[in-house]
């Protein structure tokens, strides 16, 4: 296999996840109780034999840096491989200038030093499984300049509104990249995943900087579509884009269903994450758990239905949690009732409160709130 290094990008300035993003970047969001969102692109790269990976972060890097550590838990070759956290200074108070191109340009010497001839770029805010070895080989065999990964959907009017779409010709050539404005149900959602040569990538970074300080990578690729051979490759299996609060909630809840989860999790394609030595969850007398994902280290005395519960949570006697995503180290006190909620880390509902949101419009309990 031809060698490639990996880049995991931060979310664009147009992506806002209210509440959760106040404390950490999207890549550091807890996902399905035990993972972080960034575990998926890094695991895809590690499983594909890519062991030199750059992870870009723009704001609030602490939680992401703590989780990534040396990268050893991602099964990256300790002698040849390396996971680098690339900090991009906010060059302007106006966020429109703090683009992915600005981040790449600021760190371009580290990109130029890479010995691998190809680069695979993936986002830190999308969840999917993909063998990049096959994607890279498809790119090489096609002779294309750039290969882009996309996922075809039939609900683009209501979903994926913060994403880009690919307009393809009959030969799967990319004619243009544009924003999904909800004008059609069937769209090819661009998964912000690119394959190209290192030389072309550097050329596009420099070209974009000359055109505009506000240019992004999708914009410069779209600008170059008339001059370059750009191909689309379709993705199969589970796909989620964490680009707003509802999409985060829905992605977690959807994976409670085992058939849906089988489209993402494969024993032969492990998703690596940072683990800890917590004890098994204890289910005490009176506990009732149905159709839920429960992480280690919890103490459950109450009722949990259709929910995701993170590590080290306490669900007291008489408490009821339904259709909710509860992050780690939270306490739901006696007789409290949560429904259609995202409860952030270390929050406590201890006064028997009833906190119920309308279905389809989940509520948010802030980090370290005591209610």
C-alpha positions as CSV (number, residue, x, y, z in Angstrom):
1,X,0.0,0.0,0.0
2,X,1.2,3.5,-0.8
3,X,1.9,5.4,2.3
4,X,-0.2,8.2,3.7
5,X,-0.3,10.4,6.8
6,X,-3.5,11.4,8.4
7,X,-5.0,14.8,9.4
8,X,-8.0,15.1,11.7
9,X,-9.6,18.5,11.3
10,X,-11.4,20.6,13.9
11,X,-15.0,21.7,13.3
12,X,-15.6,24.7,11.1
13,X,-16.7,28.1,12.6
14,X,-20.2,27.6,11.0
15,X,-20.8,24.5,13.3
16,X,-22.3,25.3,16.7
17,X,-23.4,22.7,19.2
18,X,-25.1,24.8,21.9
19,X,-24.2,24.1,25.5
20,X,-21.7,21.2,25.1
21,X,-19.3,23.1,22.8
22,X,-19.0,25.8,25.5
23,X,-16.7,23.4,27.5
24,X,-14.8,21.4,24.8
25,X,-14.4,20.9,21.0
26,X,-16.8,18.5,19.3
27,X,-14.1,15.9,18.9
28,X,-13.9,15.6,22.8
29,X,-17.7,15.1,23.1
30,X,-18.6,11.9,25.0
31,X,-20.3,9.4,22.6
32,X,-22.4,6.4,23.4
33,X,-21.2,6.4,27.0
34,X,-17.6,5.3,26.6
35,X,-16.1,6.9,23.5
36,X,-15.3,10.4,22.3
37,X,-16.3,11.5,18.8
38,X,-12.7,11.8,17.7
39,X,-12.0,8.2,18.5
40,X,-13.7,7.2,15.3
41,X,-11.5,9.0,12.7
42,X,-8.3,8.1,14.6
43,X,-9.4,4.5,14.9
44,X,-10.2,4.4,11.2
45,X,-6.7,5.7,10.4
46,X,-5.0,3.3,12.9
47,X,-6.9,0.3,11.6
48,X,-5.9,1.3,8.0
49,X,-2.2,1.3,8.9
50,X,-1.8,5.1,9.2
51,X,0.4,5.7,12.2
52,X,1.4,9.4,11.6
53,X,-1.6,11.5,12.5
54,X,-2.0,15.3,13.0
55,X,-5.0,16.4,15.1
56,X,-6.0,20.0,14.7
57,X,-7.7,21.9,17.5
58,X,-8.7,25.6,17.5
59,X,-10.3,26.2,20.9
60,X,-10.6,24.8,24.4
61,X,-7.9,22.0,23.8
62,X,-7.6,20.8,27.4
63,X,-10.1,17.9,27.4
64,X,-9.0,16.8,23.9
65,X,-5.4,16.8,24.9
66,X,-6.1,14.8,28.1
67,X,-8.0,12.2,26.1
68,X,-5.5,11.8,23.3
69,X,-2.4,11.7,25.5
70,X,0.4,10.0,23.6
71,X,-2.0,8.2,21.3
72,X,-0.8,4.8,22.6
73,X,-4.3,3.6,23.2
74,X,-5.1,4.0,19.5
75,X,-2.7,1.1,18.7
76,X,-0.3,3.5,16.8
77,X,3.1,2.0,16.2
78,X,5.2,3.4,19.0
79,X,8.5,3.3,17.1
80,X,7.4,4.6,13.7
81,X,4.1,6.3,14.5
82,X,3.2,9.5,16.1
83,X,0.1,11.4,17.0
84,X,0.6,15.2,17.0
85,X,-1.8,17.7,18.5
86,X,-1.6,20.8,16.3
87,X,-2.7,24.0,17.9
88,X,-4.0,26.8,15.7
89,X,-3.9,30.2,17.1
90,X,-7.0,32.3,16.6
91,X,-5.4,34.9,14.3
92,X,-8.3,37.2,14.4
93,X,-11.1,38.2,16.8
94,X,-13.4,37.7,13.8
95,X,-14.0,34.0,13.6
96,X,-14.5,34.0,9.8
97,X,-10.7,34.2,9.4
98,X,-10.0,31.2,11.7
99,X,-10.5,28.6,8.9
100,X,-9.0,25.2,8.4
101,X,-6.8,26.7,5.7
102,X,-5.5,29.2,8.3
103,X,-4.7,26.3,10.6
104,X,-2.9,24.3,7.9
105,X,-0.9,27.4,6.8
106,X,0.2,28.1,10.3
107,X,1.5,24.5,10.6
108,X,2.6,24.1,7.0
109,X,6.2,23.3,7.9
110,X,5.0,20.2,9.8
111,X,3.0,19.1,6.8
112,X,6.0,19.6,4.5
113,X,8.2,17.5,6.7
114,X,6.0,14.4,6.3
115,X,7.7,11.7,4.3
116,X,4.5,10.0,3.1
117,X,3.4,10.9,-0.5
118,X,-0.3,11.0,0.3
119,X,-2.6,12.6,2.9
120,X,-6.0,11.5,4.1
121,X,-8.0,14.2,5.8
122,X,-11.0,13.4,8.0
123,X,-13.2,15.5,10.3
124,X,-13.3,15.2,14.1
125,X,-17.1,15.8,14.2
126,X,-18.4,12.9,12.0
127,X,-18.9,9.3,13.1
128,X,-18.4,6.5,10.6
129,X,-16.2,3.5,9.9
130,X,-14.1,3.4,6.7
131,X,-11.1,1.4,5.5
132,X,-8.8,4.1,4.3
133,X,-6.5,1.5,2.7
134,X,-9.3,0.7,0.2
135,X,-10.1,4.4,-0.3
136,X,-6.5,5.3,-1.0
137,X,-6.1,2.4,-3.4
138,X,-9.3,3.5,-5.2
139,X,-7.8,7.0,-5.5
140,X,-4.5,5.7,-6.9
141,X,-6.1,3.3,-9.4
142,X,-8.5,6.0,-10.7
143,X,-5.7,8.5,-11.4
144,X,-7.8,11.2,-9.8
145,X,-6.2,14.3,-8.3
146,X,-8.5,14.3,-5.4
147,X,-11.0,11.7,-4.0
148,X,-13.9,12.8,-1.8
149,X,-16.0,10.5,0.4
150,X,-19.7,11.1,0.5
151,X,-22.9,9.5,2.0
152,X,-26.2,9.4,0.1
153,X,-29.2,10.4,2.1
154,X,-32.9,10.8,1.5
155,X,-33.7,13.2,4.4
156,X,-31.5,16.2,3.4
157,X,-34.4,18.7,3.8
158,X,-34.5,18.2,7.5
159,X,-31.1,16.8,8.4
160,X,-27.4,17.7,7.6
161,X,-28.2,21.4,7.1
162,X,-24.8,22.4,8.3
163,X,-23.0,20.1,5.9
164,X,-21.7,20.4,2.4
165,X,-23.1,18.3,-0.5
166,X,-21.4,17.0,-3.7
167,X,-22.9,17.5,-7.1
168,X,-21.7,14.5,-9.2
169,X,-21.9,13.6,-12.8
170,X,-22.7,10.1,-14.1
171,X,-19.1,9.0,-13.8
172,X,-19.0,10.1,-10.1
173,X,-16.9,13.1,-11.0
174,X,-17.4,16.0,-8.6
175,X,-18.8,19.0,-10.5
176,X,-19.2,21.3,-7.4
177,X,-19.3,21.5,-3.6
178,X,-22.1,23.6,-2.1
179,X,-23.9,24.0,1.2
180,X,-27.0,21.8,1.9
181,X,-29.8,24.4,2.0
182,X,-32.6,21.9,2.5
183,X,-33.9,22.3,-1.1
184,X,-34.0,18.5,-1.9
185,X,-34.5,15.3,0.0
186,X,-31.9,13.2,-1.8
187,X,-28.4,14.5,-1.5
188,X,-24.8,13.3,-1.5
189,X,-23.5,14.6,1.9
190,X,-19.8,15.4,1.7
191,X,-18.1,13.6,4.7
192,X,-15.3,16.2,4.8
193,X,-12.9,13.4,3.9
194,X,-10.2,13.9,1.3
195,X,-7.5,11.8,-0.3
196,X,-4.8,13.6,-2.4
197,X,-1.0,13.8,-2.7
198,X,0.9,15.8,-0.1
199,X,2.2,18.1,-2.9
200,X,-1.2,19.0,-4.2
201,X,-2.5,19.6,-0.6
202,X,0.3,22.1,0.1
203,X,-0.3,23.7,-3.3
204,X,-4.0,24.2,-2.5
205,X,-3.2,25.7,1.0
206,X,-1.0,28.3,-0.6
207,X,-3.4,29.0,-3.4
208,X,-6.3,29.5,-1.0
209,X,-4.2,32.0,1.1
210,X,-3.5,34.0,-2.0
211,X,-7.2,34.2,-3.0
212,X,-8.7,35.0,0.4
213,X,-7.9,34.9,4.1
214,X,-11.5,33.5,4.6
215,X,-11.1,30.5,2.3
216,X,-11.8,27.0,3.5
217,X,-10.5,23.7,2.1
218,X,-13.9,22.8,0.6
219,X,-14.0,26.2,-1.1
220,X,-10.6,25.9,-2.7
221,X,-11.3,22.4,-3.8
222,X,-14.6,23.6,-5.3
223,X,-12.7,26.5,-6.9
224,X,-10.3,24.0,-8.5
225,X,-12.9,21.5,-9.7
226,X,-12.7,22.8,-13.3
227,X,-8.9,22.2,-13.4
228,X,-8.6,19.1,-11.4
229,X,-9.9,15.5,-11.7
230,X,-12.0,15.2,-8.5
231,X,-13.9,12.0,-7.9
232,X,-16.5,11.0,-5.4
233,X,-16.6,7.6,-3.6
234,X,-19.8,6.4,-1.8
235,X,-19.7,5.4,1.8
236,X,-21.8,2.5,3.1
237,X,-22.8,1.8,6.7
238,X,-23.6,4.1,9.6
239,X,-23.0,7.8,9.3
240,X,-23.6,10.7,11.7
241,X,-22.6,14.3,11.5
242,X,-22.4,16.1,14.9
243,X,-23.0,19.6,13.7
244,X,-25.7,20.8,16.1
245,X,-27.3,19.8,19.4
246,X,-30.1,17.7,17.9
247,X,-27.7,15.7,15.7
248,X,-25.6,14.9,18.7
249,X,-28.6,13.7,20.7
250,X,-30.0,11.7,17.7
251,X,-26.7,10.0,16.9
252,X,-26.4,8.7,20.5
253,X,-30.0,7.5,20.7
254,X,-30.0,5.9,17.3
255,X,-27.2,3.5,18.3
256,X,-29.2,2.0,21.1
257,X,-30.7,-0.1,18.4
258,X,-28.5,-3.1,17.8
259,X,-29.1,-3.3,14.1
260,X,-28.1,0.3,13.6
261,X,-25.1,-0.2,15.8
262,X,-23.9,-3.1,13.6
263,X,-23.5,-0.6,10.8
264,X,-20.8,1.1,12.8
265,X,-19.2,-1.5,15.1
266,X,-17.4,-4.5,13.8
267,X,-15.2,-6.9,15.9
268,X,-12.6,-6.8,13.1
269,X,-12.6,-3.0,13.0
270,X,-12.2,-2.0,16.7
271,X,-12.9,1.6,17.9
272,X,-10.1,2.5,20.3
273,X,-10.6,4.8,23.2
274,X,-8.9,5.8,26.4
275,X,-10.0,3.3,29.1
276,X,-10.0,3.4,32.9
277,X,-10.2,0.7,35.6
278,X,-13.7,1.3,36.8
279,X,-15.7,-1.4,38.4
280,X,-18.8,-3.1,36.7
281,X,-22.1,-1.3,37.0
282,X,-24.2,-2.3,40.0
283,X,-27.9,-2.8,39.6
284,X,-29.5,-2.7,43.1
285,X,-32.9,-3.8,44.2
286,X,-35.6,-1.8,42.5
287,X,-33.5,-1.1,39.4
288,X,-35.2,-1.4,36.0
289,X,-33.2,-1.0,32.8
290,X,-34.8,-1.4,29.3
291,X,-33.3,-0.9,25.8
292,X,-30.4,1.3,27.0
293,X,-26.6,1.5,26.8
294,X,-25.0,1.5,30.3
295,X,-21.3,2.2,30.9
296,X,-19.1,0.9,33.6
297,X,-18.9,2.2,37.2
298,X,-22.5,3.2,37.6
299,X,-24.8,2.7,40.5
300,X,-28.4,2.2,39.4
301,X,-31.4,1.9,41.7
302,X,-34.0,3.7,39.6
303,X,-35.5,3.2,36.1
304,X,-33.7,3.8,32.8
305,X,-35.4,3.4,29.4
306,X,-34.1,4.1,25.9
307,X,-31.2,6.0,27.2
308,X,-27.4,6.2,27.1
309,X,-25.7,6.4,30.5
310,X,-22.0,7.4,30.8
311,X,-19.4,6.1,33.2
312,X,-19.7,6.5,37.0
313,X,-23.3,7.8,37.1
314,X,-25.6,7.4,40.1
315,X,-29.3,6.8,39.4
316,X,-31.0,6.9,42.8
317,X,-34.1,5.0,44.0
318,X,-37.4,6.2,42.4
319,X,-35.5,8.2,39.7
320,X,-36.8,7.8,36.1
321,X,-34.6,8.5,33.0
322,X,-36.2,8.1,29.5
323,X,-34.9,8.9,26.0
324,X,-31.9,10.8,27.4
325,X,-28.2,11.0,27.0
326,X,-26.5,11.2,30.4
327,X,-22.8,11.9,30.5
328,X,-20.3,10.6,33.0
329,X,-20.2,11.3,36.8
330,X,-23.7,12.7,37.1
331,X,-26.2,12.1,39.9
332,X,-29.9,11.7,39.4
333,X,-31.5,11.9,42.8
334,X,-34.4,10.1,44.4
335,X,-37.7,10.5,42.5
336,X,-36.2,12.8,39.9
337,X,-37.7,12.4,36.4
338,X,-35.6,13.2,33.2
339,X,-37.1,12.8,29.7
340,X,-35.6,13.8,26.4
341,X,-32.5,15.4,27.9
342,X,-28.8,15.6,27.5
343,X,-27.2,15.8,31.0
344,X,-23.6,17.1,30.9
345,X,-20.8,15.8,33.1
346,X,-20.8,16.3,36.8
347,X,-24.3,17.7,36.8
348,X,-26.7,16.8,39.6
349,X,-30.5,16.6,39.8
350,X,-31.0,15.9,43.5
351,X,-34.3,17.6,44.5
352,X,-36.8,15.3,42.8
353,X,-37.3,17.7,40.0
354,X,-39.2,16.7,36.9
355,X,-37.3,17.9,33.8
356,X,-39.1,16.9,30.6
357,X,-38.5,18.3,27.1
358,X,-40.8,17.9,24.1
359,X,-40.0,14.9,21.9
360,X,-37.7,16.0,19.0
361,X,-36.5,19.0,20.9
362,X,-34.2,17.6,23.6
363,X,-33.2,19.8,26.6
364,X,-29.8,20.4,28.1
365,X,-28.7,20.2,31.7
366,X,-25.5,22.1,32.0
367,X,-22.2,20.8,33.3
368,X,-21.9,21.0,37.1
369,X,-25.5,22.3,37.5
370,X,-27.3,21.3,40.7
371,X,-31.0,21.2,40.2
